[in-house]
Amino acid sequence: MYKISTTPHINSKQTTQKIMRDVIVALSPAIFSALVIFGYRALIVLITSITSCVFFEYVIGKKLKLGNTTNDLSAVITGILLALNLPATMPIWMIIIGSFMAIGVAKMAFGGIGKNIFNPALVGRVFLFISFPVQMTYWIKPHSFDFFNIDAGTAATPLKTMKNLDIGESLSSLTSYWDLFIGNIGGSMGETSALAILIGFVWLLKQHIIRWHIPVYFVGSFAICMMITHWITGNSQYDVLAHILSGGLMLGAVFMATDYTTSPMTKKGKIVFAVGCGVLTYIIRVFGSYPEGVSFAILIMNAWVPLIDKYCPQYVYGTGRK
Amino acid sequence: MKTKTFSIGGIHISKHKSSAQIPVEELALPDIVHIPVKQHIGTPAKIKVKIGDKVKVGTLLAEADGIISANVFSSISGEVKKIEEINDGKGWLVTVITIEREGDEFEPYMDLSDDLMTDISDDKEALRQVIRSAGIVGMGGAGFPTAVKTSIPEGKKADTLIINGIECEPYLTADSRLMEEKAEQIIIGVRILNKILGIQNAIIAIDENKPRAIAKLTQITKRYVGVNVRVCKSIYPQGGEKQLINTITEREVPSGMLPIDVGCVVQNVATVYAIYEAVQKHIPLFRRILTVSGDMNDNPRNYLVRVGTPISFVLKQNKVDMEKVGKVIIGGPMMGQTIAALDAPVTKMTSGIILLSKETSDKPESTSCIRCGKCVDACPMGLMPLNIRQAVNENNKEELRLLHVQDCVQCGSCSFVCPAKIPLLDFCKIGKFELSRK
């Protein structure tokens, strides 16, 4: 007797675990830049965050009888993303609380992988940001924790600097675009180097893990809003390029807004979602009291995903294109 | 020439066309054949012989019963031993005429020479009648009687004839070999169809992965009016009827309608060759080319096989080590059906016998859906399989209707690409079934 089964009889070699592995590879330049810029302290934050995320996924999965899903590597990614969203000086116990919020509350309580509404790493980050505002905005100068240098000092992030700029003053007198691009600035561990994030983006596209729409429309819509504001006000605190290269915009657009589970399905839906993220980020950065708005923007748009999915369906063959 | 493809979805699959360079060889004759009376969509043919009758190759065994039916001819010479019901391997009982072979004698009306007959003398109606009496059905796998497909219903008009030479299923190379070896005969077959349909616009669509067939047919079509070759991208399911129509004409067949509603008639190349043989050589449909291949088959072959030959006999001739085989598929690995036992015969619709090893025969275990959207990007009909799955689980018929599940062409692209290995097509089939059930 030979096996009887439904069609198709062959499957692609792609698996959830392989996808996650590719995302980790894509994150590795950002991890590398965090280690270069923030030294051993970055390593401590990363290890703490990854271990506690995987630990919570395992323990809570077992308690809620969701099975052991740690080998799909998604908890590792949440751990990395959470770490990259924190300042290198974050106390360890706070990181563990953040990991619990990310995995326990935002992911496992909803039913585990694929069921969550909000991006787990962002929930963890925002929770920490609201609970521990002092520690979460304590920015050290790059290379404060080089392995042979313990001369730590604080530095304001470019966004903070820009927000407090006087009219006529320009950011470039304080920080060069090049420093912003390679990440030689203060900020969260993985946010600072646009270059590292772009390398990851190229890898994700090459491996067909994500499509280009969300990152490009996110950054694009943000840039257009900012450009108009800059043009109307003439105020250099609205410098478009500086805004794109600083804060969590690049990391958020490439790695957080593109999270499969919490972003829309169709191309049309992805564009609506990304433009929403871009405009909200702009609104928070320009009119809000926080210098940074990427996390909030993505979380707010996450909540809209079911509705976007409903109203942006795929075009069905033979139904007549309008 | 620019390659074309359809506008929605589609996936890349490794084609494994290892038998593409192997010429078609005639399979040895079996000692016994089981010829089913139903090798088509529609009513089974009415049996015209009785036990003990002597038959030759080409003797009418069963006659078409009604319009949607097809004649069945004997494929060997010998004696009718039994008229019985056997298991078709898929779980159905089918009525077969079992014939024991004596020699290999042909009915005298057939022209078995290799001479090419280019002139088409009959008129439209007579040509259609020949196709009908030769028992020709769609040989791509659907098995719809060809004479019916070439009769244009009242009020409809055909303006494009599309010949499907895509063969997008992995492993299968029967159509590919046929196009290389019988190129001119196919083109004459196309001209017969042109004459029946009263049009001068036939397009032979070939997958870009068949360069030799493309070169050969392109060269020959230069000598004939009204027949052209179009190269299509190697994307699955390029050979799907709706996708092919969209590729060639940029039209879309509206939901629930037929190709003729958008002015198209689509025929498979093997069917077109059968039409040539029937009209120009008076040979009815009693044999076909099929591919024997698979991931553990190191002896892939293309055979010319008599209809009714037991699959076990074909595999024995192919010298496959059946110990290592886990799954036997009739047709391609994407849409073909598996059989449990090998007594089933080759029919007019059998385009291949694909053998998968024990290791690849097991369905992978599925994990949670991560909403990656790969199924949505893959679906050539623009459906959202993951949402269909959810609607099936919730038994939400209204939602299933809104999701257009009845438009699913069952190509299997969604299940193929799913990284969580969820059998999405199964859910789509359940959804279609639920909607068809009142």
Contacts between the chains, C-beta under 8 A, distances in Angstrom:
chain1	res1	chain2	res2	distance
A	1	B	340	5.3
A	1	B	341	6.8
A	2	B	325	6.5
A	2	B	326	6.7
A	2	B	327	5.6
A	2	B	328	4.8
A	2	B	338	6.9
A	2	B	339	6.8
A	2	B	340	5.7
A	2	B	341	7.6
A	2	B	342	7.9
A	2	B	361	7.9
A	3	B	326	5.5
A	3	B	327	4.6
A	3	B	338	6.5
A	3	B	340	8.0
A	3	B	361	4.7
A	3	B	362	7.5
A	4	B	90	7.8
A	4	B	91	7.8
A	4	B	338	4.8
A	4	B	339	7.6
A	4	B	340	5.3
A	5	B	327	7.2
A	5	B	338	5.8
A	5	B	361	7.8
A	5	B	363	6.0
A	6	B	423	6.5
A	6	B	425	6.9
A	6	B	426	5.3
A	6	B	429	7.5
A	7	B	334	6.4
A	7	B	335	5.4
A	7	B	336	7.0
A	7	B	337	7.5
A	7	B	410	7.1
A	7	B	412	4.9
A	7	B	415	7.6
A	7	B	425	6.3
A	8	B	333	6.4
A	8	B	334	4.5
A	8	B	335	7.1
A	8	B	412	3.4
A	8	B	415	5.5
A	8	B	416	5.2
A	8	B	425	6.9
A	9	B	327	6.4
A	9	B	329	5.7
A	9	B	333	4.4
A	9	B	334	7.4
A	9	B	336	7.2
A	9	B	338	7.0
A	9	B	354	7.8
A	9	B	356	6.2
A	9	B	361	7.9
A	10	B	13	7.5
A	10	B	170	6.9
A	10	B	333	4.7
A	10	B	334	7.0
A	10	B	356	7.9
A	10	B	360	7.2
A	10	B	416	6.7
A	11	B	364	6.0
A	11	B	415	7.1
A	11	B	416	5.8
A	11	B	418	7.6
A	11	B	421	6.2
A	12	B	11	7.8
A	12	B	13	7.9
A	12	B	416	5.6
A	12	B	417	5.3
A	12	B	418	7.9
A	12	B	419	7.6
A	14	B	374	7.7
A	14	B	417	7.0
A	14	B	419	4.5
A	15	B	419	5.2
A	15	B	420	7.8
A	15	B	421	7.3
A	16	B	367	5.8
A	16	B	368	7.8
A	16	B	370	5.7
A	16	B	419	5.0
A	16	B	420	5.5
A	18	B	419	7.2
A	19	B	370	7.6
A	19	B	372	6.9
A	19	B	419	5.6
A	69	B	367	7.9
A	69	B	368	7.3
A	72	B	367	6.8
A	74	B	370	7.7
A	112	B	368	6.5
A	113	B	368	5.0
A	113	B	370	6.0
A	114	B	368	4.5
A	114	B	369	4.9
A	114	B	370	4.6
A	114	B	371	5.7
A	114	B	420	8.0
A	115	B	368	7.5
A	260	B	370	5.1
A	260	B	371	5.0
A	260	B	372	4.5
A	260	B	373	6.9
A	261	B	370	6.0
A	261	B	371	4.8
A	265	B	371	7.0
A	265	B	373	4.7
A	265	B	376	5.2
A	265	B	384	6.5
A	265	B	386	7.5
A	265	B	387	8.0
A	266	B	373	7.7
A	266	B	376	6.5
A	266	B	384	7.8
A	313	B	384	7.0
A	314	B	376	5.9
A	314	B	379	7.5
A	314	B	382	4.6
A	314	B	383	7.0
A	314	B	384	5.7
A	315	B	8	7.0
A	315	B	382	5.0
A	316	B	255	7.6
A	316	B	381	6.5
A	316	B	382	4.4
A	316	B	383	6.5
A	316	B	404	4.7
A	316	B	407	6.3
A	317	B	8	5.6
A	317	B	242	6.4
A	317	B	246	7.4
A	317	B	252	5.6
A	317	B	380	7.2
A	317	B	381	4.5
A	317	B	382	5.1
A	317	B	407	6.7
A	318	B	242	7.2
A	318	B	252	4.6
A	318	B	253	5.5
A	318	B	254	4.7
A	318	B	255	4.7
A	318	B	257	7.7
A	318	B	381	7.8
A	318	B	407	6.7
A	319	B	254	7.5
A	319	B	255	6.4
A	319	B	404	7.4
A	320	B	252	7.7
A	320	B	254	7.3
